[in-house]
């Protein structure tokens, strides 16, 4: 039995209206990072990412939900992190996140009910409003928190994305099997 628990009504909501969540869109600054920007005379060269969030993205993909990065900014550090995690889809320097989501849904043959999103500021609002399941970290702007079906207990850049991943995996019934698989792997050593 997993130690992690979420309220049943939240798990039901995170199932995407009965269709099942197929894609989860992640904002970067304020979600995968704490929102701080480190800019020197050469531009933005550093970002701090949390290892729990990265592992959550990998688990989400293993669980059959495709993680997608949609960021309003672009940086070598972000591109490196995406590559290190082996993520298949990432969009950088995006001004209109809803347009990217529309195109993604068309390409994959899914509707917004099958899409989950986590974001923290005004550029994320149209996506959070339409997603089958919307999430925001506690440090998000008030308007993003108001649209979220769930506000994480963990802060952006400090486990918020992992909490979102774990919630989606629990809602689709894949969390326990992934956890058990990890425990077997550890026991086999």
Buried (B, 14 or more C-beta within 10 A) or exposed (E): EEEEEBEEEBBEBBBBBEEBBBBBBBBBBBBBBBBEEEEEEEEBEEBEBBEBBBBBBBBBBEBEBBBBBBBBBBBEBBBEBBEEBEBEBBBBEBEEBBEBBBEBBEEBEBBBBBBBBBBBBEBBBBBBBBBBBBBBBEBBBEBBBEBBBBBBEBBBBBBBBBBBBBBBBBBBEBBEEBBEEEEEEEEEE
